[in-house]
Amino acid sequence: MSIPTVNSLRANHRKLDRRRGDAAHVISAMSRGASLHLTFTRRGSDFMLSNGIRVTPEVALLVVNDVRVVSVNDGLFPTTPQTWRYVEP
């Protein structure tokens, strides 16, 4: 384990800030009526907003863990939701 340098810490914080900003944009789109969908493709799982914008898995994880976003529970099994919607707090 190495000691993090100032530059590596800055780069890590910039990456986290980008993800948080992207999650804020996705939640903003969801507050205007879009929903987040999980689909499965040949290359793996994909997250997309209902307006066609692709969401990275890291950002989608931040979004689905937000208290304003709830699952619709429309998956094949009850514990595996595939759609999330924004609700007013």
N, C-alpha and C positions, 0 to 999 in steps of 0.2 A: 504494500500500500504506500503510495507516494503522498507527499504533502502538496495540497493544491496551491497553485501559484495565483497571483492576482489576476493574471490574464485568463487562466482557466476558469476561475470563479466568475469573472465578468462574462465570459462566453456562455457559461452555464446559466447565469441569470438572464442574459439576453434571450436564450432559447426558451426558458420558462416564461419570460414576459411575452414572447411571441405566441406561445401556446395559450396563455391566459387571454391575450387579446383576440386570438382566433376563436376561443371558446365564447368570449363576450359577443363577438359578431354572430356566431351561430345561435346563441341564446336570444340575441336581438331579433334575428330572422324568425326564430320560433315564436317570439312574443307577437310577431305580426302575422302569425297563422301557419307557418311552415312546421312540419313535423320531421323528426329524425328517424330514418329507417335503416335497419340492419339487413343487408342482403348477403347471400352467399354466392360466390362465383368460383370459377376454376382456380383462380389464384388465391382464394381465401375469402375472408369476410370483408365487406365493404360497408361503410356508413355513408348515407346520402341524405340530404335534405329533400323534402318533397318538391322544392323548386329546382332540383337538379344539381345543386352544389355538392361536390364531394367533400367529405370530412375525414381527416386522418383519424386513425384509431386512438392516438394519444389525446387529441382534442375531444373526440367523442366520449372518452372516459371522463374527462373533466365535465363535460356537459351533462351526462347522465347522472353524475354524482351531485349536481346542483339541486338545491331544495325546491326550486321552481319548476323542475322538469320531472314528470311522472311517466311511468311506463303504462302502456295500454294493455299489456298482457295478451297479445294476439299471436304468440308463437305456437309452435307445435306442442310444446309442453308448457304447463302453467308457470314454471320457474324460469323460462327463457323468453323474455319479451323481445320483440323485434321492432316495435314502434314506441317512440317517446314523444310527448307533447308538453307544451308550456302551460302552466296553470298560474293564475294570479295568486300571489301569497295572501 
